[in-house]
């Protein structure tokens, strides 16, 4: 079965979370197994129960620096996911979808995938993002 990874910072009620839901449900309806990766947020939120009922896998972990050793299982999960995304993402997932431009800094150097997509959803006036143009380069394009 084909697989995709959807990355976001939370599953509360909001536009980005609605997009995560729609992408995951669409994938599932089209025989694509979605995995949702929530970064640096271990709280159970609105969509967790909905995804559990739909049998869509939600993983919560940290990809950034681990500051202490108080949670060894969380630390091991973090190391596992860092290695998986850095070295195996292309062979495991057909595509990786990062929801919210604010998550780019959190995954840019960790998620190494040929089909990585950035989605941004907002309903608020926001300032400009000062991302280097290389973040949006497509190395596959001649």
Buried (B, 14 or more C-beta within 10 A) or exposed (E): EEBBBBBBBBBEEBBBBEBBBEBBBEBBEEEBBBBBBBBBBEEEBEBBEBBEEEEBBBBBBBBEEBEEEEEEEBBEBBEEBBEBBBEEBEEBBBBBBBBBBBBBEBBBEBBBBEBBEBBBBEEEEEEEEEEEEEEEEEEEEE
